[in-house]
Amino acid sequence: MVALQPNSLETYALYFFHANTVDLPLSSSIRIRQITNTEKYAKGDNPTDPNRQGQGWGLAHGYSTTFFVVDWLRTNPSRNDEITRLSSSLLMFKPDFIGNNELSWFVQSDFRRAQTAWTSTLPTINSSDLEPLSLTGRGGWLQYVLDPGESATFSQFWAVMTSANWPEYLRAAARRLIRAQGRRGFERDEDRLVDLVIGFEALVLKKNEHRKQHKMATRFSNLIGGGQRTQIEADLNLAYDLRNDAVHDGYFDPNHIARIPSHLPVPTFIMLIEQYLRKGMKNYVTLNNNGQSKNQIIATL
């Protein structure tokens, strides 16, 4: 009988996120699940057992925003970071503006619990330690929702997105996308835009290229495709100008802000740029999973 090797069980809290299922298994080693009361509440606040010593994970953004977590049974330290792939895949799954004119978003917490797990399977969920699932709606604080039927669709999407390894530059772009959307409502627009532009550059620019702005805008507008390439290219050129303002001056030049369409406030324009990155990354991952290298993808753009 072969002895089990110790694995690392890592748990990440998801804020402003809701699914209509207690458990969403994505593979044998990673799942999205409802947070338990013990994890969510501190001692004295647990509605089902006030005397229980809880972990209070929900305190970071308020108890009302924490409903789900991600469990990852990390069996190989050198394996792709599945948390990065999962978080960015959720964002690629819903890349379009929703009814209240915002992109679906969630804040992935800085919290991570890692423990040695002498098991090859994810632990069983204690159903007696769960609150009844409820759905507040898209308005207000609850921004990312997997509606009924979407959980199964996302599982299929995840399988497609992860059918091959992601190179480091693709994971780097994914980290920038996650960081940018996590800043929304908490940090400056300039920082969000810098992260987004770095994400574009990681995907469609080679090292030491000249005329980076023009090449980034042209290649990425071709990557997204459709009948709006000219507008997308113009928006990305403007985003690059604003990025230069933020990097060199620390703020957006009013002359560049004046080029943003009058019906779009600056935060909404930045969300539009994020939308482009989400859509383009989805197409890019498909090309990568079909065996194309970065150089081959750039050559087609």
C-alpha positions in Angstrom: 0.0 0.0 0.0 1.4 3.4 -1.1 1.4 6.0 1.6 -0.4 9.3 0.9 1.9 12.3 0.3 1.0 15.5 2.2 -0.7 18.0 0.0 -1.4 21.6 0.6 -5.1 22.6 1.0 -5.5 26.3 0.3 -8.7 28.2 0.8 -9.4 31.7 -0.6 -12.4 33.9 0.3 -14.4 35.4 -2.6 -16.1 38.7 -1.8 -19.1 40.2 -3.8 -19.6 36.8 -5.4 -22.6 34.5 -5.4 -23.4 31.1 -7.0 -26.7 29.3 -6.9 -25.2 26.1 -5.6 -23.5 25.0 -2.4 -20.7 23.2 -4.2 -19.4 23.8 -7.7 -16.7 21.2 -8.3 -14.4 22.1 -11.2 -11.9 19.3 -11.0 -10.7 16.7 -8.4 -8.5 19.4 -6.8 -10.4 22.7 -7.1 -13.9 23.9 -6.3 -16.0 26.9 -5.5 -18.2 26.3 -2.4 -20.4 28.1 0.1 -18.5 29.5 3.1 -19.3 27.8 6.4 -20.5 29.8 9.4 -17.4 28.8 11.3 -15.2 30.3 8.6 -17.4 33.4 8.1 -18.1 34.6 11.6 -16.0 35.4 14.6 -16.9 34.1 18.0 -20.2 35.5 19.3 -21.5 36.4 15.8 -22.4 33.0 14.5 -26.2 33.0 14.3 -26.5 29.2 14.7 -23.9 28.8 17.4 -22.8 32.1 19.2 -20.4 30.2 21.4 -18.4 28.6 18.6 -14.9 29.9 18.0 -15.0 31.1 14.4 -12.4 32.4 12.0 -14.1 35.7 11.0 -13.0 35.7 7.4 -16.0 37.9 6.5 -14.7 40.8 8.6 -12.5 42.2 5.8 -15.4 43.6 3.7 -18.3 43.0 6.1 -20.1 39.7 6.8 -22.8 40.5 4.2 -20.3 40.3 1.3 -18.8 36.9 2.0 -20.7 33.9 0.8 -18.3 31.7 -1.1 -14.7 30.5 -1.0 -12.4 28.5 -3.3 -10.7 25.3 -2.1 -7.6 24.1 -4.0 -5.9 20.9 -3.2 -2.4 21.7 -4.4 -0.7 18.4 -5.1 2.3 19.8 -7.1 4.1 23.0 -6.0 5.3 23.6 -9.6 1.8 23.3 -11.1 0.1 26.3 -12.7 -1.5 28.6 -10.2 -5.1 27.5 -10.5 -6.4 30.4 -8.4 -5.1 32.8 -11.0 -6.7 30.8 -13.8 -9.9 30.4 -11.9 -10.3 34.1 -11.0 -9.5 35.3 -14.5 -11.7 32.6 -16.1 -14.6 33.9 -14.0 -13.9 37.4 -15.4 -13.6 36.1 -19.0 -16.8 34.2 -18.6 -18.8 37.4 -18.1 -16.9 40.1 -20.1 -19.9 42.3 -21.0 -21.6 45.1 -19.3 -24.7 44.1 -17.3 -28.0 45.9 -16.7 -26.7 48.6 -14.3 -23.9 49.5 -16.9 -21.1 47.8 -14.9 -19.0 44.8 -15.5 -19.6 41.8 -13.2 -16.8 41.8 -10.6 -15.7 40.4 -7.4 -12.9 41.1 -4.9 -10.6 38.2 -4.2 -9.3 38.5 -0.7 -5.7 38.6 0.4 -6.5 35.8 2.8 -5.1 32.4 2.2 -5.3 29.4 4.6 -2.8 26.7 3.8 -2.6 23.5 5.7 -1.1 20.0 5.2 -3.7 17.6 4.1 -3.0 13.9 4.2 -5.6 13.2 1.6 -6.0 13.1 -2.2 -9.5 14.4 -2.2 -11.2 17.7 -1.1 -12.8 17.5 2.3 -16.5 17.0 2.7 -18.6 20.1 3.3 -20.4 20.2 6.6 -24.0 21.0 5.6 -25.0 21.7 9.2 -22.6 24.6 9.3 -24.1 26.4 6.3 -26.6 29.2 6.1 -29.5 28.9 3.6 -28.5 30.3 0.2 -30.0 33.7 -0.5 -29.6 36.0 -3.5 -29.8 39.8 -2.9 -29.6 40.7 -6.6 -27.3 42.5 -8.9 -27.8 45.9 -7.4 -25.8 47.2 -4.5 -22.9 45.2 -3.2 -23.5 41.8 -4.9 -21.8 42.3 -8.2 -20.8 38.8 -9.6 -23.6 36.3 -9.8 -23.6 32.8 -11.4 -27.3 32.7 -12.1 -29.3 29.4 -12.2 -27.9 27.3 -15.1 -24.7 29.3 -15.3 -22.8 27.2 -12.8 -22.9 24.2 -15.2 -22.1 26.4 -18.1 -19.1 27.8 -16.3 -17.8 24.3 -15.5 -17.8 23.6 -19.2 -16.1 27.0 -19.9 -13.5 26.2 -17.3 -12.7 22.8 -18.8 -12.1 24.6 -22.2 -10.0 27.4 -20.7 -7.8 25.0 -18.8 -7.3 22.3 -21.5 -3.6 23.2 -21.8 -1.0 24.9 -19.5 -0.9 28.7 -19.6 2.6 30.1 -20.2 4.0 32.6 -17.7 3.1 35.7 -19.8 -0.5 34.6 -20.0 -0.7 34.0 -16.3 1.0 37.4 -15.8 -1.7 39.1 -17.9 -4.3 37.2 -15.8 -2.8 38.5 -12.6 -3.0 42.1 -13.9 -6.6 41.7 -14.9 -7.4 40.3 -11.4 -5.5 43.1 -9.7 -7.2 45.8 -11.8 -10.8 44.6 -11.2 -10.0 44.1 -7.5 -9.1 47.8 -7.2 -12.5 49.0 -8.3 -14.1 51.1 -5.7 -11.1 50.8 -3.4 -8.1 52.5 -5.3 -7.4 55.1 -7.9 -8.4 54.8 -11.5 -4.8 55.5 -12.6 -3.6 52.3 -10.9 -6.3 50.2 -12.4 -5.5 51.5 -15.9 -1.8 50.8 -15.5 -2.5 47.2 -14.5 -4.8 46.7 -17.5 -2.3 48.1 -20.0 0.4 45.9 -18.6 -2.0 43.0 -19.3 -2.4 44.0 -22.9 1.4 44.4 -23.3 2.2 41.0 -21.8 0.0 39.3 -24.5 0.7 41.1 -27.7 4.1 42.8 -27.4 7.6 41.2 -27.8 10.5 42.3 -25.7 12.3 45.5 -26.8 9.7 46.3 -29.6 9.4 49.9 -30.8 6.2 51.7 -31.4 4.6 49.8 -28.6 1.5 51.9 -28.3 0.5 51.5 -32.0 1.3 47.8 -32.1 -0.6 47.0 -28.9 -3.7 48.9 -30.0 -3.7 47.3 -33.5 -2.9 43.8 -32.5 -5.4 43.7 -29.7 -8.2 45.2 -31.7 -7.6 42.5 -34.3 -7.6 39.9 -31.5 -11.0 40.9 -30.4 -12.3 41.2 -34.0 -15.8 42.1 -35.0 -17.0 45.3 -36.8 -15.6 47.7 -34.2 -11.9 47.3 -34.7 -11.4 51.0 -35.5 -13.1 52.2 -32.4 -11.4 49.6 -30.2 -8.0 50.6 -31.6 -8.8 54.3 -30.9 -9.9 53.5 -27.3 -6.7 51.4 -26.7 -4.5 54.2 -28.1 -6.2 56.6 -25.7 -5.8 54.2 -22.8 -2.1 54.0 -23.6 -1.8 57.8 -23.5 -3.6 57.8 -20.1 -1.3 55.1 -18.9 1.7 57.2 -19.8 0.1 60.1 -17.8 -0.3 57.9 -14.8 3.2 56.5 -15.0 5.1 59.7 -15.6 2.9 62.3 -13.8 0.8 60.4 -11.4 -2.5 61.6 -12.8 -4.5 61.7 -16.1 -3.8 64.7 -18.4 -7.1 66.8 -18.7 -6.5 67.0 -22.5 -6.5 63.2 -22.7 -9.6 63.0 -20.5 -11.3 65.3 -22.9 -10.9 62.7 -25.6 -13.0 60.2 -23.7 -16.6 60.2 -25.2 -18.7 62.7 -23.2 -21.2 60.0 -22.2 -18.6 57.9 -20.5 -17.2 59.0 -17.0 -13.6 58.0 -16.5 -14.3 54.9 -14.4 -16.8 53.7 -17.0 -14.2 54.2 -19.8 -11.7 52.2 -17.7 -14.3 49.4 -17.4 -14.6 49.5 -21.2 -10.9 48.9 -21.4 -11.2 46.1 -18.9 -14.0 44.6 -21.1 -11.6 44.6 -24.0 -8.9 42.8 -22.0 -11.4 40.1 -20.8 -12.7 39.5 -24.3 -9.3 39.4 -25.9 -7.9 37.1 -23.2 -10.7 34.7 -23.8 -9.7 34.5 -27.5 -6.1 34.4 -26.6 -6.5 31.4 -24.3 -8.3 29.5 -27.0 -5.4 30.1 -29.4 -2.9 29.1 -26.7 -4.8 25.9 -25.9 -4.8 25.1 -29.6 -1.0 25.0 -29.5 -0.1 28.4 -30.8 2.9 30.2 -29.2 3.0 33.9 -28.4 5.1 34.6 -31.5 2.6 32.7 -33.7 -0.3 34.6 -32.2 1.3 37.9 -32.7 2.2 37.0 -36.3 -1.5 36.4 -37.0 -2.4 39.8 -35.6 
